[in-house]
């Protein structure tokens, strides 16, 4: 079924989106077939039927393409989260709970295509330089989560603390998940565990 929102998308924006997606798909195919180290920017551009200049208009390097889908998901989730109305989180526990559906939603979207997610994880595990870039992306998730809370009126200290707890839950879910399909459930379980720890805190603890 056609996406109703597509009719509202300006033609120029739609063309840019399609070119970007073509580059992403071309890189995925080539990385899977040849391996990351054996694929050049020129290879990706040729497969996507664009020039190198066009490639660099969308991505800084081939590493950035590997994480393109994550960035799209982060942007979409942040946009939706900012549109929702929530009471100001008065404690870190409340703030973490507000972030739970956002982080779990990110996991669900990341694993919507289980095969693609599995290929992505294998690619990261095989290349140290990609794991370094992944670490930066994970920290970026933390920054975005903190911004969401601050935009909702949460104070700076609570937003920073809660975003790091939520980030730890996300990373715990990644480490515990035996299969891509279990990522969201393991992340929920990590949030549950964090909530129980918060409930055990002493009355004087700043939570």
N, C-alpha and C positions, 0 to 999 in steps of 0.2 A: 504493500500500500504506500503511495507517495507520502512523503512528509509534508503536512500542511504548511509548516514553517518555511519550507523551501521556496514557496511561491512569494514569500515576503522578503527573501534574501536578495539584496542588490546583485545584479549580474556580475559586476566586477569582483564582489566579495565571493560569489559562488565560484568564479573561475580561479581565484587565488586558492580557495579551499580545495578545489579538485586537483590543482597542480600540486599542492602540498601533499595531499593524500596519495597522489601518484608516486611522488618521490619516496614517501614512507613505504608504500607497498613494494616498490622496486628494490629498496634497500633490504627489506625483510626477505624477499625472494633470493637476493644475491648472497646475503649473509648466511642463509640456511643452506644454500647450494655450495658455496665456496669457502665459507668461513670469513670472519670479520677481517682478519689481516690480509686476506687475498682479494679484497674488494676496494677499489679506489672511488673517489668522488666522481671521476670521469665515467667509471663503470655504472654507477648509480644514475648519473645524468643521462647516459645513453639508454639505459633500460627504461627510464621514465620518459624518454623522448623530450628532454629539455637540455638547455645548454648549461655549462658549469656556472656561468654568471647567474642564471636563474636558480640553480641549486643554492648558491651562497646568498641569494636574496631571502631564502627561507631558513637556511641552517648554516651555522658557523663552521661545522665540520661533520664528518660522518658519525662521530660519537653522539653528537646532538640528535641525529636522526633516530638513534636507538631508543632515546627517551622521549620521542615526540608524542607518542600516545599518552604517556603519563602526564605530560604537560597539558595536553588537551583536556584530560580528565580533571586535573587540578583546577584549571581555569573554569570548567563547567561547574564543578562542585562549589568552588568559591562563589561563583555568580549566584547559584541557587541558594546557598547558605546565607548570603547577604540579603536576599529578598525575604527570607523567613523572619517572622517576628518572635522573639524570645524575651523573657524577663531577664534583667541583668543578673548574671551569676554572682552571688554574694560570697561563695566559697569556692575553693579549688575543686571540691567534689562535684558541685553543681556545674562548674565550667567543664570539667572532664566529661560529664554526662552529656553536655550539649555537643561536645565534639564526637562522641561515640557514633551517632548515625552518619556523620560526615566521613569518618575514617572507615567504618564498615562499608559504606556506600562506595568509597574508593576501591576497596578490596573486591567488592562484587563487580564493579565495572571492569577492573583489571583482569578478572578471571572469567568474563563473559564468554570469551573465546579461549577455552582451556588449552587447546593445542598451541595457539599463538603465545599464551602466557608461558607455557612450558618451554617453548623455543627461546623466548626472551630470557628466562631464568638461566637456561643452559648457556646462552651467549654471554651473560654476565659472569657466570662461574668460570668460564674458560679464559677470560681476559681481565688481567689485573687493572688495566687502565680504565676499563668500563666500570669496575667495582668502585674505583675512586670517584668517577662521575656519578655513580649511583648514590654514594655517600653524600655528595653535594645536593643531589635531588631530594634525598630524604630530609636533609636539614631545611631545604626550601619548603617542604611540606610543613615542617614545624613552624616556620615563619608565617606561612599562609594561615595555619590554624590559629596562631596568636593574633593575627590581624582580624580574623573573623570575630574572635571574642572581644577584642578592643572596639571593633565597630559596633558591637552589641552593648557597649558600655562597661565592660569588665575592666577593672583596674589593671595597670601594666604588670605588676608583680604576679597577680593571680593568672593573668593571660599567659605569661611566659611559663610559669610553673605547669599549668594545666596542659599547655600545648606540648611540653616535653613529656609529660606523663602519657598523653594520647599517642605521641610519637613512639614511646617505648612499647605501648600496647600493639601498635602496628608492627614494629620490628619483632616483637615476641611472637605475634601471629605468623609472621613470615618464617621464623626459625622453627616453630612447632608444626607448621603445616606439612604433612607428609605428601600431600598431593595438592595441585592447584585448586581443586574443588573444595578443599577444607580450609582455605585461607581465611575466608570471611568468618567461619565458625570459630576458628582458633583465635582470631582477633577479638571477636565478641567475648570469648572465654577470658582473654587477657584483660579486657575492660571489666568484666565481672570480678576478677581477682583484685584489680586495683580498687574497685568499689568496696570490696570486703576489707581491704587494708585500711581504707579511709574510715570505715565504720568502727574499726578497732582502735583508732587513734584516741588519745586521751583528750578530755574536754578542753585542756589548755593548749593543745596543739593547734597551730594555725593551718586549718584545712578549709 
